[in-house]
């Protein structure tokens, strides 16, 4: 297993050589095997351990065990205790979600403050299969069917080429000690139900299930790559980025055979929920807008505009060429005025044909001046 890992790093993860690596070590069999392997590879490593204080004295024993391993191997360790239950309650998260947020926020903090280049985790091939099945069961796109990525930003998962069985065999043959987490035996969590009940049946049906799964992942990754190339190519044709906004040409968008799929891929990271309303916006009249927590999408004639919501101080509202009435930030009605209308010191009349839409309206800010007569 050590030789196989060394070859895999040489062929596929050579960027790890000479880098400062932080290993996420819980004390369980997977992370302890990861630690054992990398301690034999002559790489610059350190340990990060999270104590989520969820299992009473068992959590503290995990921490002491990791400390013991780091001292024995003479490897620097970083250990942090979290008030996980309080964090979950305050942020209305499940315990698993809270632990994940706390864990990765701290890991990235260590990367940024302690000079580490990459974080290594002990996810293996069975974990990736479980993730695939979870996403498949809940419903997902192609991204959710490609398993756990081996490289994701600064996170690297070098054990994905190994099965749980191979890791257990290595630990037994090398007489490695580890800590057992009793919660792994419980069916309380969805992942455990998949692990304990679904995967064994699939392995009975196909004794080479993991090998077949690896081949499927390769095919899906190739398909995903083709899709991503097409998504980027069409985006470059249809969209223009300008002043922190993105402008989509609706006529070009509608010329695509499946424009809704492209629009979904372009907008899915912007927190929108009502996709039906977004697709209707493309077809409907100008002036309407769709809001997410931090973004808004507005149609102005044949242009779809994506812009970030702003703070109240700098909040701007877009007015399309076809808008005739707004209620925010103030009530305004727009109408054509005759040439004989007399302007005042607080008003201005302009030739509509000279205006460039969408117009922007915002509250007065310090430093603003209004000279309607020039």
C-alpha positions in Angstrom: 0.0 0.0 0.0 2.9 2.3 0.8 4.5 1.6 -2.6 1.2 2.1 -4.4 0.7 5.5 -2.6 4.3 6.6 -3.4 3.7 5.8 -7.1 0.4 7.6 -7.1 1.9 10.7 -5.6 4.8 10.6 -8.1 2.4 10.2 -11.1 -0.6 12.3 -10.0 0.2 14.4 -6.9 3.8 15.4 -7.4 2.9 19.0 -6.4 2.9 17.7 -2.8 6.6 17.2 -2.8 8.5 19.9 -1.0 5.2 21.4 0.4 4.1 21.9 3.9 1.2 19.5 4.5 -1.4 19.5 7.2 -3.1 16.2 8.0 -6.6 16.1 9.4 -6.3 13.3 12.1 -9.4 12.3 14.1 -7.8 9.2 15.7 -10.0 6.8 13.7 -8.5 4.1 11.5 -8.6 6.0 8.2 -6.8 9.1 9.5 -4.3 7.1 11.5 -3.4 5.0 8.5 -3.0 8.3 6.5 -0.6 9.6 9.2 1.4 6.3 9.3 1.8 6.3 5.5 2.8 9.9 5.2 5.2 9.7 8.1 7.1 7.2 6.0 7.2 9.3 2.8 9.8 11.9 3.9 7.3 14.8 3.4 6.9 17.9 5.6 3.8 17.1 7.6 1.9 18.3 10.7 -1.3 17.2 12.4 -4.6 19.0 13.0 -7.2 17.4 15.4 -10.7 18.7 16.3 -12.3 17.9 19.6 -16.0 18.6 19.0 -16.9 17.6 22.7 -19.8 15.6 21.5 -18.9 12.2 23.0 -18.0 13.1 26.6 -14.8 11.5 27.8 -14.4 9.6 24.5 -13.7 12.8 22.7 -11.0 13.7 25.2 -9.5 10.2 24.9 -9.4 10.7 21.1 -7.5 14.0 21.7 -5.0 12.4 24.0 -4.4 9.5 21.6 -3.7 12.0 18.7 -1.3 13.9 21.0 0.5 10.6 21.9 0.8 9.7 18.2 2.2 13.1 17.3 4.7 13.0 20.2 5.8 9.5 19.3 6.4 10.4 15.7 7.8 13.8 16.6 5.3 15.6 14.4 3.9 19.0 15.3 0.2 19.0 16.2 -2.6 21.6 16.3 -5.5 20.7 18.5 -8.7 22.7 19.1 -11.8 22.2 21.2 -15.2 23.4 19.8 -18.5 24.1 21.5 -20.2 22.3 18.6 -23.7 22.0 20.2 -23.9 25.7 21.0 -22.7 26.6 17.5 -25.3 24.3 15.9 -28.1 25.8 18.0 -27.0 29.4 17.4 -26.8 28.8 13.6 -29.7 26.4 13.3 -27.6 23.7 11.9 -27.5 19.9 12.3 -24.6 18.6 14.5 -23.0 17.2 11.4 -23.2 20.5 9.5 -22.0 22.4 12.5 -19.0 20.1 12.9 -18.2 20.3 9.2 -18.3 24.2 9.2 -16.2 24.4 12.4 -13.7 21.9 11.1 -13.0 23.3 7.7 -13.1 27.0 8.9 -10.3 26.1 11.4 -8.4 24.0 8.8 -8.3 27.0 6.4 -7.3 29.3 9.2 -4.3 27.0 9.9 -3.4 26.9 6.2 -3.5 30.7 6.1 -1.8 31.5 9.4 0.7 28.7 9.8 2.2 28.5 6.3 0.7 25.2 5.2 0.2 24.6 1.5 -2.4 21.8 1.5 -4.7 20.0 3.8 -4.8 16.2 3.5 -7.8 14.2 4.6 -8.3 10.4 4.8 -11.4 9.9 2.6 -11.2 6.6 0.7 -13.0 4.9 -2.2 -15.9 3.6 -0.1 -16.5 7.1 1.2 -16.8 8.3 -2.4 -19.2 5.5 -3.2 -21.4 6.4 -0.3 -21.4 10.1 -1.3 -22.4 9.0 -4.8 -25.3 7.0 -3.5 -26.4 9.7 -1.0 -26.5 12.3 -3.8 -28.2 9.9 -6.2 -30.9 9.1 -3.6 -31.6 12.8 -2.9 -31.4 13.9 -6.5 -28.5 15.7 -8.1 -26.8 16.8 -11.3 -23.7 15.4 -12.8 -21.5 17.1 -10.2 -23.1 15.1 -7.4 -22.5 11.8 -9.3 -18.7 12.3 -9.6 -18.0 11.2 -6.0 -15.5 13.0 -3.7 -12.9 15.0 -5.7 -9.3 14.0 -5.0 -8.2 17.7 -5.3 -10.5 20.5 -4.3 -8.8 23.9 -3.9 -6.2 23.2 -1.1 -7.8 20.0 0.0 -6.2 16.8 -1.2 -7.5 13.3 -0.6 -4.7 10.9 -1.5 -6.4 7.7 -0.1 -9.3 7.7 -2.6 -7.5 5.1 -4.6 -7.9 2.6 -1.7 -10.9 0.8 -0.3 -11.9 0.6 3.3 -10.9 -3.1 3.2 -7.4 -2.2 2.0 -7.0 0.3 4.8 -8.1 -2.1 7.4 -5.8 -4.8 6.1 -2.8 -2.3 6.2 -3.6 -1.3 9.8 -3.8 -5.0 10.9 -0.7 -6.1 9.1 1.3 -3.2 10.5 -0.2 -3.5 14.0 -1.5 0.0 14.0 -3.7 1.2 16.9 -6.6 3.6 16.4 -9.7 4.9 18.2 -13.1 3.6 17.5 -16.0 6.0 17.2 -19.2 4.3 18.5 -21.4 6.6 16.4 -20.1 4.9 13.3 -22.1 1.8 14.2 -25.3 3.7 14.6 -28.0 4.0 11.9 -28.9 7.5 13.2 -27.2 9.1 10.2 -28.2 8.7 6.6 -24.6 7.9 5.5 -24.4 5.1 8.0 -27.6 3.5 6.7 -26.1 3.6 3.2 -22.9 2.0 4.5 -24.5 -0.7 6.7 -27.4 -1.7 4.5 -27.2 -0.6 0.9 -23.5 -1.0 0.0 -23.3 -4.6 1.3 -26.2 -5.6 -0.9 -24.6 -4.0 -3.9 -21.3 -5.8 -3.2 -23.2 -9.1 -3.1 -24.7 -8.3 -6.5 -21.3 -7.2 -7.9 -18.2 -8.5 -6.2 -16.2 -6.0 -8.2 -18.4 -3.1 -7.2 -15.7 -0.6 -6.3 -13.8 -1.4 -9.5 -16.9 -0.8 -11.6 -17.5 2.4 -9.6 -14.1 3.7 -10.4 -14.7 3.1 -14.1 -18.0 4.9 -13.8 -16.4 7.8 -12.1 -13.8 8.1 -15.0 -16.6 8.2 -17.5 -18.6 10.7 -15.5 -15.6 13.0 -15.1 -15.1 13.0 -18.9 -18.7 13.8 -19.4 -18.5 16.6 -16.8 -15.4 18.0 -18.5 -17.2 18.1 -21.9 -20.3 19.8 -20.3 -18.1 22.4 -18.5 -16.3 23.2 -21.8 -19.6 23.8 -23.5 -21.0 25.9 -20.5 -17.9 28.1 -20.6 -17.9 28.4 -24.4 -21.6 29.5 -24.5 -21.1 31.9 -21.6 -18.3 33.7 -23.4 -20.7 34.2 -26.4 -23.7 35.3 -24.5 -22.6 37.1 -21.3 -20.5 40.2 -20.6 -19.0 41.0 -17.2 -18.9 44.7 -16.5 -18.6 46.7 -13.3 -19.3 43.7 -11.0 -22.5 42.9 -13.0 -23.1 40.2 -15.6 -25.2 41.0 -18.7 -26.9 38.1 -20.6 -28.1 38.6 -24.2 -31.6 37.1 -24.1 -31.9 36.6 -27.8 -28.6 34.7 -28.0 -29.6 32.8 -24.9 -32.9 31.7 -26.4 -31.2 30.5 -29.5 -29.6 27.7 -27.5 -31.4 24.4 -27.9 -31.6 23.9 -24.1 -31.1 27.4 -22.7 -32.6 26.7 -19.3 -29.9 24.2 -18.6 -27.2 26.7 -19.4 -28.9 29.4 -17.4 -29.1 27.1 -14.4 -25.4 26.3 -14.6 -24.5 30.0 -14.9 -26.7 31.1 -12.0 -26.7 28.2 -9.6 -24.0 29.6 -7.4 -25.9 32.8 -6.8 -28.4 31.4 -4.2 -31.5 31.6 -6.3 -34.3 29.2 -5.4 -37.3 29.8 -7.7 -36.0 28.6 -11.0 -39.4 28.6 -12.6 -39.7 32.3 -12.0 -36.2 32.9 -13.5 -37.1 31.0 -16.7 -40.4 33.0 -16.8 -38.4 36.2 -16.4 -36.6 35.5 -19.7 -40.0 35.3 -21.5 -41.9 38.1 -19.7 -41.9 41.9 -19.8 -39.0 44.0 -18.7 -38.7 45.6 -15.3 -39.4 42.6 -13.1 -36.7 41.2 -10.9 -35.9 38.0 -9.0 -34.1 38.2 -5.7 -31.8 35.8 -3.7 -30.3 36.5 -0.3 -27.4 38.4 -1.9 -28.1 38.8 -5.6 -30.8 40.0 -7.9 -31.7 39.3 -11.5 -33.5 41.9 -13.6 -34.7 42.0 -17.2 -34.2 45.1 -19.2 -35.6 44.6 -22.7 -33.4 41.9 -24.3 -30.8 41.9 -21.5 -30.8 39.8 -18.3 -28.7 41.6 -15.6 -27.2 39.8 -12.6 -26.0 42.1 -9.9 -25.1 41.8 -6.2 -27.5 43.2 -3.6 -25.9 46.2 -1.8 -25.9 47.6 1.6 -28.6 50.2 2.4 -26.0 53.0 2.1 -25.1 52.1 -1.5 -28.3 50.3 -2.5 -29.2 51.0 -6.1 -32.4 50.1 -8.0 -32.4 49.5 -11.7 -35.1 51.1 -13.9 -35.7 49.5 -17.3 -36.9 51.3 -20.4 -40.3 49.8 -19.9 -40.8 50.5 -16.2 -43.6 52.9 -15.4 -44.0 52.6 -11.6 -41.8 51.6 -8.6 -42.3 51.5 -4.9 -38.7 51.1 -3.7 -36.8 53.0 -2.5 -39.5 55.6 -3.0 -42.8 55.6 -4.9 -42.3 57.0 -8.4 -44.3 57.0 -11.5 -42.7 57.5 -14.9 -44.6 59.2 -17.7 -43.8 61.2 -20.9 -44.0 65.0 -20.4 -44.9 67.7 -23.0 -42.3 70.1 -24.4 -44.0 73.0 -22.7 -43.4 71.8 -19.1 -41.4 74.3 -17.1 -38.5 72.8 -15.0 -37.8 73.9 -11.5 -34.6 74.1 -9.4 -35.2 70.6 -8.2 -36.2 69.0 -11.4 -34.8 68.2 -14.8 -36.3 67.2 -18.1 -34.3 65.1 -20.6 -34.8 63.6 -24.0 -35.7 60.0 -23.4 -34.0 58.9 -26.5 -30.6 60.1 -25.1 -30.9 58.0 -21.9 -29.0 54.8 -21.5 -31.1 52.1 -19.8 -31.3 50.7 -17.2 -31.3 53.8 -15.1 -30.1 53.6 -11.5 -31.8 55.3 -8.5 -30.4 55.5 -5.0 -30.5 57.5 -1.9 -28.5 60.8 -1.6 -25.0 60.3 -0.3 -22.5 62.7 1.2 -20.8 64.5 -1.6 -23.7 64.4 -4.0 -24.8 67.6 -5.8 -27.8 68.3 -8.1 -27.5 71.0 -10.7 -30.5 70.5 -13.0 -29.8 73.6 -15.0 -26.1 72.9 -15.5 
